[in-house]
Amino acid sequence: MSANDHTTAHEEAHTGPIKTPKQLLAAVFFSFVVPIFAIIGLVYYVTSANKTAPGAVDTEKALAQRIQKIGTVEIRDANRTLKTGEEVYKAQCVTCHGAGVAGSPKFGDTSAWAPRIKTGFDALWNSALKGKGAMGAQGGGDFENVEIGRAVVYMTSAAGGKFAEPAAPAADASAAAPAK
């Protein structure tokens, strides 16, 4: 028989790179243990960075925004002098009514204001206070309702309207009278 008998050929055909138990332990170690430590190292690297939470740049400001009350109270000087219609127009209304933005009638345009003037002062004043179309509500804004009414009279007068200016609210007589 030859030196390459059946058993020798079979053993040589099924041998791999691992021939000893020491090589087997090294292969297991490098296949499983090293990747686990690499993953643990990556997790530590990612979590160790100094990251700020969203909105935590100014923590006091962010905290105040999260716990703020839903409603706010604005205290105004009740004894301040009321603005004229022209002052309110120049401060608030000229932005849209000066250029006719979003379908608003231009200041002094009699053809655009005529149908609105026919509806009456109360309807125009109500529209100015509550808003209409693209115009937002002005009531409760920076101006008193009387000041908004004066602005309505000012704008309609420039277009031929003849409305009387609304009167300033009188001081509450019951508050001024002493209690008996």
Secondary structure as a PSIPRED ss2 file (coil, helix, strand):
# PSIPRED VFORMAT (PSIPRED V4.0)

   1 M C   1.000  0.000  0.000
   2 S C   1.000  0.000  0.000
   3 A C   1.000  0.000  0.000
   4 N C   1.000  0.000  0.000
   5 D C   1.000  0.000  0.000
   6 H H   0.000  1.000  0.000
   7 T H   0.000  1.000  0.000
   8 T H   0.000  1.000  0.000
   9 A H   0.000  1.000  0.000
  10 H H   0.000  1.000  0.000
  11 E H   0.000  1.000  0.000
  12 E H   0.000  1.000  0.000
  13 A H   0.000  1.000  0.000
  14 H C   1.000  0.000  0.000
  15 T C   1.000  0.000  0.000
  16 G C   1.000  0.000  0.000
  17 P C   1.000  0.000  0.000
  18 I C   1.000  0.000  0.000
  19 K C   1.000  0.000  0.000
  20 T C   1.000  0.000  0.000
  21 P H   0.000  1.000  0.000
  22 K H   0.000  1.000  0.000
  23 Q H   0.000  1.000  0.000
  24 L H   0.000  1.000  0.000
  25 L H   0.000  1.000  0.000
  26 A H   0.000  1.000  0.000
  27 A H   0.000  1.000  0.000
  28 V H   0.000  1.000  0.000
  29 F H   0.000  1.000  0.000
  30 F H   0.000  1.000  0.000
  31 S H   0.000  1.000  0.000
  32 F H   0.000  1.000  0.000
  33 V H   0.000  1.000  0.000
  34 V H   0.000  1.000  0.000
  35 P H   0.000  1.000  0.000
  36 I H   0.000  1.000  0.000
  37 F H   0.000  1.000  0.000
  38 A H   0.000  1.000  0.000
  39 I H   0.000  1.000  0.000
  40 I H   0.000  1.000  0.000
  41 G H   0.000  1.000  0.000
  42 L H   0.000  1.000  0.000
  43 V H   0.000  1.000  0.000
  44 Y H   0.000  1.000  0.000
  45 Y H   0.000  1.000  0.000
  46 V H   0.000  1.000  0.000
  47 T H   0.000  1.000  0.000
  48 S C   1.000  0.000  0.000
  49 A C   1.000  0.000  0.000
  50 N C   1.000  0.000  0.000
  51 K C   1.000  0.000  0.000
  52 T C   1.000  0.000  0.000
  53 A C   1.000  0.000  0.000
  54 P C   1.000  0.000  0.000
  55 G C   1.000  0.000  0.000
  56 A C   1.000  0.000  0.000
  57 V C   1.000  0.000  0.000
  58 D C   1.000  0.000  0.000
  59 T H   0.000  1.000  0.000
  60 E H   0.000  1.000  0.000
  61 K H   0.000  1.000  0.000
  62 A H   0.000  1.000  0.000
  63 L H   0.000  1.000  0.000
  64 A H   0.000  1.000  0.000
  65 Q H   0.000  1.000  0.000
  66 R H   0.000  1.000  0.000
  67 I C   1.000  0.000  0.000
  68 Q C   1.000  0.000  0.000
  69 K C   1.000  0.000  0.000
  70 I C   1.000  0.000  0.000
  71 G C   1.000  0.000  0.000
  72 T C   1.000  0.000  0.000
  73 V C   1.000  0.000  0.000
  74 E C   1.000  0.000  0.000
  75 I C   1.000  0.000  0.000
  76 R C   1.000  0.000  0.000
  77 D C   1.000  0.000  0.000
  78 A C   1.000  0.000  0.000
  79 N C   1.000  0.000  0.000
  80 R C   1.000  0.000  0.000
  81 T C   1.000  0.000  0.000
  82 L C   1.000  0.000  0.000
  83 K C   1.000  0.000  0.000
  84 T C   1.000  0.000  0.000
  85 G H   0.000  1.000  0.000
  86 E H   0.000  1.000  0.000
  87 E H   0.000  1.000  0.000
  88 V H   0.000  1.000  0.000
  89 Y H   0.000  1.000  0.000
  90 K H   0.000  1.000  0.000
  91 A H   0.000  1.000  0.000
  92 Q H   0.000  1.000  0.000
  93 C H   0.000  1.000  0.000
  94 V H   0.000  1.000  0.000
  95 T H   0.000  1.000  0.000
  96 C H   0.000  1.000  0.000
  97 H H   0.000  1.000  0.000
  98 G C   1.000  0.000  0.000
  99 A C   1.000  0.000  0.000
 100 G C   1.000  0.000  0.000
 101 V H   0.000  1.000  0.000
 102 A H   0.000  1.000  0.000
 103 G H   0.000  1.000  0.000
 104 S C   1.000  0.000  0.000
 105 P C   1.000  0.000  0.000
 106 K C   1.000  0.000  0.000
 107 F C   1.000  0.000  0.000
 108 G C   1.000  0.000  0.000
 109 D C   1.000  0.000  0.000
 110 T H   0.000  1.000  0.000
 111 S H   0.000  1.000  0.000
 112 A H   0.000  1.000  0.000
 113 W H   0.000  1.000  0.000
 114 A H   0.000  1.000  0.000
 115 P H   0.000  1.000  0.000
 116 R H   0.000  1.000  0.000
 117 I H   0.000  1.000  0.000
 118 K H   0.000  1.000  0.000
 119 T C   1.000  0.000  0.000
 120 G C   1.000  0.000  0.000
 121 F H   0.000  1.000  0.000
 122 D H   0.000  1.000  0.000
 123 A H   0.000  1.000  0.000
 124 L H   0.000  1.000  0.000
 125 W H   0.000  1.000  0.000
 126 N H   0.000  1.000  0.000
 127 S H   0.000  1.000  0.000
 128 A H   0.000  1.000  0.000
 129 L H   0.000  1.000  0.000
 130 K H   0.000  1.000  0.000
 131 G C   1.000  0.000  0.000
 132 K E   0.000  0.000  1.000
 133 G C   1.000  0.000  0.000
 134 A C   1.000  0.000  0.000
 135 M E   0.000  0.000  1.000
 136 G C   1.000  0.000  0.000
 137 A C   1.000  0.000  0.000
 138 Q C   1.000  0.000  0.000
 139 G C   1.000  0.000  0.000
 140 G C   1.000  0.000  0.000
 141 G C   1.000  0.000  0.000
 142 D C   1.000  0.000  0.000
 143 F C   1.000  0.000  0.000
 144 E C   1.000  0.000  0.000
 145 N H   0.000  1.000  0.000
 146 V H   0.000  1.000  0.000
 147 E H   0.000  1.000  0.000
 148 I H   0.000  1.000  0.000
 149 G H   0.000  1.000  0.000
 150 R H   0.000  1.000  0.000
 151 A H   0.000  1.000  0.000
 152 V H   0.000  1.000  0.000
 153 V H   0.000  1.000  0.000
 154 Y H   0.000  1.000  0.000
 155 M H   0.000  1.000  0.000
 156 T H   0.000  1.000  0.000
 157 S H   0.000  1.000  0.000
 158 A H   0.000  1.000  0.000
 159 A C   1.000  0.000  0.000
 160 G C   1.000  0.000  0.000
 161 G C   1.000  0.000  0.000
 162 K C   1.000  0.000  0.000
 163 F C   1.000  0.000  0.000
 164 A C   1.000  0.000  0.000
 165 E C   1.000  0.000  0.000
 166 P C   1.000  0.000  0.000
 167 A C   1.000  0.000  0.000
 168 A C   1.000  0.000  0.000
 169 P C   1.000  0.000  0.000
 170 A C   1.000  0.000  0.000
 171 A C   1.000  0.000  0.000
 172 D C   1.000  0.000  0.000
 173 A H   0.000  1.000  0.000
 174 S H   0.000  1.000  0.000
 175 A H   0.000  1.000  0.000
 176 A H   0.000  1.000  0.000
 177 A C   1.000  0.000  0.000
 178 P C   1.000  0.000  0.000
 179 A C   1.000  0.000  0.000
 180 K C   1.000  0.000  0.000
